[in-house]
Amino acid sequence: MLDCLLSQTEKIIIIGWRGTEDNFLELLKKHVKFKRVRVLTIAGSTREAKEVNDKIKPYLADEANLRESQHGFTQSILTREVERFLSQ
């Protein structure tokens, strides 16, 4: 099911997960079809979010747009960062 949904995905939000699970990374590589997929990663810190993005970047097309949240999960919701990301 996830593999079918990933083939239609244009935006991905990763929340509080290190993004290092090999099966998930292989699913990204195999099934994300949109070369310009947009990713917002939310973690405990911007540094941690960048580490996740650095890990997943090789599994996505070069045109993928990976971005780190400046906030943790709660602040990303309260500042409407997630809402803005999804509406763009």
Secondary structure, 3 states (H helix, E strand, C coil): CHHHHHCCCCEEEEECCCCCCHHHHHHHHHHCCCCCCEEEEECCCHHHHHHHHHHHHHHCCCCCEEEECCCCHHHHHHCCHHHHHHHC
